[in-house]
Each structure stands twice: as structure tokens, then as C-alpha cells.
Amino acid sequence: MDNGTLKRPRNAYTDIVTTTQVTLVQIDNYGPWTVTPEPRREMDLQTMQSRLFADVAQFVGSRDGYAFFTRFDNMVAVTNGLDDRDHERLQATIRNRYPVTISLGVSVAERPIDALEDATGRIQAAGSAQDHSRTEVLAGEYVDVPGDDDLSIAHFDVNDATGKYTDQLNEFDSFIRIEQGYAALMKHLREEHGALSFFVGGDNIISVCPDMAEADYRAAIDHVGEAAGVDFKVGVGRGRSAHEAGFAAKHALEDCRYEGTTVEFASPPAITE
């Protein structure tokens, strides 16, 4: 795969090819470390994991990327705009602050899942996640010249989650309902479109998507409603970075709330030569 942006027409969102740079962050030899020289206190591990994720998120976010915790020992970041030096600095930051190190795999693709698959393979090729000799791998490729609309971010929100769940059910049952909706949406978008979706708290889900039409988003929302009984609305934005696209998606989601609609797209970029 060549580095850099793909050639694409620029007349409308639905005609623009996405170019997503994904970084897999994997803690080196974490499993054995948690029980050496003896099993460590669970809350100490939980505290370290959450702080480490916070540092990764802050580092990536300060460069307009997005980071998601997934399983904590593995994290996924959308890193358009970050180069190899940025990734080296991230590794140094973690090395200097924690008793563990991280390996990074980076790849670029039109579909986010394809970028993640390739990024994962680059780390796996260097050794197992529990191989003590595999330390601070940095392998991958980067977007050469970011385009103004490379990324597509969709921000999903549960309709009236407070009225239906928070104010009606105990927290655990509310959590189950939201997670069931998340699981159905995450699986559908991954299998049907190669999108990556992440729960980001409350009743919000952020999806990193390839090019998708309004009908695709409506079909996803209908599927989740039928499969899990959870109703979503979604705002969709495009941008050069995850922050730019995600912020546009937030504004589009506000349009949904104001207009009472299910799917809204942020205004497409102006046509330029």
C-alpha cells in the first residue's frame, strides 16, 4: 500500500474516499507483568490502566487524534496527522511514566477495519503480546499529505436515554440496555461496512466509518432497534483529523436533536479545484 491520500473526487461526501490512519497500542508483556513476582492488587491494576489510557488519549488528543480504550491492554487510536516521530514520543512518554512499555502498529486504508487489521499484523509479526523480548515495536505507514475530508466520524446517541433508562431503571440494568445497543451497532457496522465503533460513556458511541450513505446509517439504526430494542440518532461529519470530523459530527447530532431527525450530515466541504 502506498502512503498518502487516495485520489478522490471532491464534489460531495458520498463521492469522497476516506483515508483513515489507525494506530494499535498494545502494552508489552502485560499479562505476565500483572502476576510477577506475585499477583498484583486488582484496583492497582485498574488505576494504572485508566491512567495509562488517559495519558495516551491526552497525547493523541493534543494532536487532534482520537483514542479508545477497547480492552485497556490494547487501545485503538485514529491518528491522521501524527507521524513516526509523534509515535516515538508517545512510546517515550509511557516508558518514562510507567513500569510497562507499549508497541505501536500503524496503517492506512479506506476502510478503518482494514487499517486496523494491517496495524495488528505488523505488531504480531514482531512477536507475541506476552513475549518478554518484544519491546516497543513501532511498525507501519502514515498518511503523507492529509486531505481536508479524509476522515468520516459518526456520533451516535440513544434517544431519550435519561427518560427510558437512567430515571427508570437501576444503573446496572440501564448499563445492560445501553451495552446491548452498543454491541448490536458495533457488530453491524463492522460486518456491513468495515467501520470501527467505540462506546465513549453515557449513551454515546463514536464510529470511524468509510463512505456511507444516509440509507446505510438508517439501516444500521433500524437493525439495532429490531435486534436490541434501543433507538439511536446519529450525526456524521468529515474532516482532516479525527477532532475536526468528530466536532462536525457533534454539531450534526445537535441538528438531530433540534430537528427531531434520525440522521444528519454536517455541511460538506466547499468545492475546490
C-alpha positions as CSV (number, residue, x, y, z in Angstrom):
1,M,0.0,0.0,0.0
2,D,1.3,3.4,-0.9
3,N,1.5,6.1,1.8
4,G,-0.6,9.2,1.3
5,T,-4.1,10.1,0.4
6,L,-6.1,8.3,-2.2
7,K,-7.3,10.2,-5.3
8,R,-10.9,11.0,-5.0
9,P,-13.5,13.4,-6.4
10,R,-14.4,16.3,-4.2
11,N,-17.9,17.2,-5.2
12,A,-19.8,15.7,-2.3
13,Y,-19.4,13.5,0.8
14,T,-20.8,10.4,-0.8
15,D,-18.2,10.7,-3.6
16,I,-15.1,11.1,-1.4
17,V,-13.0,8.2,-0.5
18,T,-12.0,8.0,3.2
19,T,-8.3,7.7,4.2
20,T,-8.1,6.5,7.8
21,Q,-4.8,6.1,9.7
22,V,-5.2,3.7,12.6
23,T,-2.7,3.0,15.4
24,L,-3.0,-0.1,17.6
25,V,-1.5,0.5,21.0
26,Q,-0.5,-2.7,22.8
27,I,1.1,-3.0,26.2
28,D,4.2,-5.2,26.1
29,N,4.2,-8.4,28.1
30,Y,1.3,-7.1,30.3
31,G,-0.3,-10.3,31.4
32,P,2.9,-11.8,32.9
33,W,3.8,-8.5,34.5
34,T,0.5,-8.4,36.4
35,V,1.4,-11.6,38.3
36,T,5.1,-11.1,38.7
37,P,6.6,-11.6,41.2
38,E,3.1,-12.3,42.6
39,P,-0.4,-11.3,41.6
40,R,-0.9,-7.5,42.0
41,R,-3.9,-5.9,43.6
42,E,-6.8,-5.5,41.2
43,M,-7.5,-1.9,42.0
44,D,-3.9,-1.0,41.5
45,L,-4.1,-2.6,38.0
46,Q,-7.3,-0.8,37.2
47,T,-5.9,2.5,38.3
48,M,-2.7,2.1,36.2
49,Q,-4.7,1.0,33.2
50,S,-7.0,4.0,33.4
51,R,-4.2,6.5,33.9
52,L,-2.2,5.0,31.1
53,F,-5.2,5.3,28.8
54,A,-5.7,8.9,30.0
55,D,-2.1,9.7,29.0
56,V,-2.4,8.0,25.6
57,A,-5.7,9.9,25.0
58,Q,-4.3,13.2,26.1
59,F,-1.2,12.7,23.9
60,V,-3.2,11.7,20.8
61,G,-5.9,14.3,21.5
62,S,-3.5,17.1,21.8
63,R,-2.6,16.3,18.2
64,D,-6.2,16.2,17.1
65,G,-6.5,12.4,17.1
66,Y,-8.9,10.1,18.9
67,A,-8.0,7.2,21.2
68,F,-10.3,4.5,22.5
69,F,-9.6,2.1,25.4
70,T,-11.1,-1.2,24.0
71,R,-9.6,-3.7,26.4
72,F,-7.2,-1.3,28.1
73,D,-4.2,-3.6,27.5
74,N,-5.0,-2.9,23.8
75,M,-6.1,0.6,22.6
76,V,-7.1,1.8,19.2
77,A,-6.3,5.4,18.0
78,V,-7.3,7.3,14.9
79,T,-4.1,9.2,14.2
80,N,-4.4,11.1,10.9
81,G,-1.8,13.9,11.2
82,L,0.6,12.0,13.5
83,D,3.9,10.8,12.0
84,D,6.6,8.4,13.1
85,R,8.2,11.0,15.4
86,D,4.9,11.5,17.2
87,H,4.6,7.8,17.8
88,E,8.1,7.6,19.1
89,R,7.4,10.4,21.5
90,L,4.3,8.6,22.7
91,Q,6.4,5.5,23.4
92,A,8.9,7.6,25.3
93,T,6.1,9.2,27.4
94,I,4.8,5.9,28.5
95,R,8.2,4.4,29.1
96,N,9.1,7.4,31.4
97,R,5.9,7.2,33.4
98,Y,5.0,3.6,33.8
99,P,6.6,0.2,34.6
100,V,5.4,-1.1,31.2
101,T,6.1,-0.2,27.6
102,I,3.9,-0.1,24.5
103,S,4.2,-1.3,21.0
104,L,2.6,0.5,18.1
105,G,1.3,-0.7,14.8
106,V,0.2,1.9,12.3
107,S,-1.6,1.5,8.9
108,V,-3.7,3.5,6.4
109,A,-6.8,2.3,4.5
110,E,-10.0,3.4,3.0
111,R,-12.0,1.1,5.5
112,P,-11.0,1.6,9.1
113,I,-11.1,-2.2,9.8
114,D,-8.6,-2.9,7.1
115,A,-6.2,-0.3,8.6
116,L,-6.6,-2.0,12.0
117,E,-6.1,-5.4,10.6
118,D,-2.8,-4.4,8.9
119,A,-1.7,-2.5,12.0
120,T,-2.3,-5.5,14.2
121,G,-0.4,-7.8,11.8
122,R,2.6,-5.5,12.0
123,I,2.8,-6.0,15.8
124,Q,2.0,-9.7,15.7
125,A,4.8,-10.2,13.2
126,A,7.3,-8.9,15.8
127,G,6.2,-11.4,18.5
128,S,3.5,-12.3,20.9
129,A,1.9,-9.8,23.3
130,Q,3.3,-11.9,26.1
131,D,6.8,-12.2,24.7
132,H,9.2,-10.5,27.1
133,S,11.7,-9.9,24.4
134,R,9.2,-7.9,22.3
135,T,9.5,-4.3,23.4
136,E,8.4,-1.0,21.9
137,V,7.8,-2.2,18.4
138,L,7.0,0.7,16.0
139,A,6.0,-0.5,12.6
140,G,3.7,1.0,10.0
141,E,3.0,3.6,7.4
142,Y,1.5,7.1,7.6
143,V,-0.7,9.4,5.6
144,D,1.8,11.6,3.6
145,V,-0.4,14.6,2.9
146,P,-3.7,14.8,4.9
147,G,-6.8,15.7,2.9
148,D,-9.4,18.1,4.2
149,D,-12.0,15.4,4.4
150,D,-10.1,12.2,4.8
151,L,-12.0,11.0,7.9
152,S,-15.6,10.2,8.4
153,I,-16.8,10.2,12.0
154,A,-20.4,9.3,13.1
155,H,-21.6,10.2,16.6
156,F,-24.5,8.0,17.8
157,D,-26.7,8.9,20.7
158,V,-29.5,6.9,22.3
159,N,-32.9,8.6,22.1
160,D,-34.1,9.7,25.5
161,A,-31.7,7.5,27.4
162,T,-32.4,9.5,30.6
163,G,-36.2,9.1,30.4
164,K,-36.1,5.5,29.3
165,Y,-33.3,4.1,31.4
166,T,-31.5,6.5,33.8
167,D,-34.6,7.7,35.5
168,Q,-36.5,4.4,35.3
169,L,-34.0,1.6,36.0
170,N,-31.2,0.9,38.4
171,E,-27.8,1.7,37.0
172,F,-26.8,-1.9,36.2
173,D,-29.9,-2.6,34.2
174,S,-29.5,0.7,32.4
175,F,-25.9,-0.3,31.6
176,I,-27.1,-3.6,30.2
177,R,-29.6,-1.9,27.8
178,I,-27.0,0.6,26.6
179,E,-24.4,-2.1,26.1
180,Q,-26.8,-4.3,24.2
181,G,-27.4,-1.4,21.8
182,Y,-23.7,-0.8,21.5
183,A,-22.9,-4.4,20.8
184,A,-25.6,-4.6,18.0
185,L,-24.4,-1.4,16.4
186,M,-20.7,-2.2,16.7
187,K,-21.2,-5.6,15.1
188,H,-23.5,-4.4,12.3
189,L,-21.2,-1.5,11.2
190,R,-18.1,-3.7,11.4
191,E,-19.6,-6.5,9.3
192,E,-21.5,-4.5,6.8
193,H,-19.2,-1.5,6.3
194,G,-15.8,-2.1,7.9
195,A,-16.4,0.7,10.5
196,L,-14.9,0.7,14.0
197,S,-17.3,1.8,16.8
198,F,-16.4,2.6,20.4
199,F,-18.5,3.3,23.5
200,V,-17.4,6.7,24.9
201,G,-19.6,6.9,28.0
202,G,-23.1,7.8,29.0
203,D,-25.2,6.8,25.9
204,N,-22.7,7.8,23.2
205,I,-20.9,5.8,20.6
206,I,-18.4,7.1,18.1
207,S,-17.9,5.3,14.9
208,V,-15.0,5.7,12.5
209,C,-16.5,5.0,9.1
210,P,-15.8,4.6,5.4
211,D,-18.0,6.4,2.9
212,M,-21.6,5.6,3.9
213,A,-24.9,7.0,2.6
214,E,-27.8,8.2,4.7
215,A,-29.6,5.0,3.9
216,D,-26.7,3.0,5.4
217,Y,-27.0,4.8,8.7
218,R,-30.8,4.4,8.7
219,A,-30.4,0.7,8.1
220,A,-27.9,0.4,11.0
221,I,-30.3,2.3,13.3
222,D,-33.2,0.1,12.2
223,H,-31.2,-3.0,12.8
224,V,-30.2,-2.0,16.3
225,G,-33.8,-1.1,17.1
226,E,-35.0,-4.5,16.0
227,A,-32.1,-6.5,17.5
228,A,-31.7,-4.8,20.8
229,G,-34.7,-2.5,21.3
230,V,-32.5,0.6,21.5
231,D,-33.2,3.6,19.4
232,F,-30.3,5.8,18.1
233,K,-29.9,9.0,16.2
234,V,-26.6,10.0,14.5
235,G,-24.6,13.0,13.4
236,V,-22.0,12.5,10.7
237,G,-19.0,14.7,10.0
238,R,-15.9,14.8,7.7
239,G,-12.5,16.4,8.3
240,R,-8.8,16.3,8.1
241,S,-8.4,15.0,11.6
242,A,-10.5,12.9,14.0
243,H,-11.1,16.0,16.1
244,E,-12.3,18.0,13.1
245,A,-14.5,15.3,11.8
246,G,-15.8,14.4,15.2
247,F,-16.6,18.0,16.1
248,A,-18.6,18.3,12.9
249,A,-20.4,15.1,13.8
250,K,-21.3,16.6,17.2
251,H,-22.8,19.6,15.5
252,A,-24.8,17.4,13.2
253,L,-26.1,15.4,16.2
254,E,-27.3,18.7,17.7
255,D,-29.2,19.2,14.4
256,C,-30.9,15.9,15.0
257,R,-32.0,16.9,18.5
258,Y,-33.2,20.3,17.3
259,E,-35.0,19.0,14.1
260,G,-36.2,15.7,15.7
261,T,-34.5,13.8,12.9
262,T,-32.6,10.4,13.0
263,V,-29.7,11.1,10.6
264,E,-27.9,14.4,9.9
265,F,-24.7,15.2,8.0
266,A,-22.6,18.2,8.7
267,S,-22.3,20.5,5.7
268,P,-19.9,19.1,3.1
269,P,-16.7,21.0,2.4
270,A,-16.8,23.7,-0.3
271,I,-15.8,22.5,-3.8
272,T,-12.2,23.5,-4.6
273,E,-10.0,23.0,-7.6
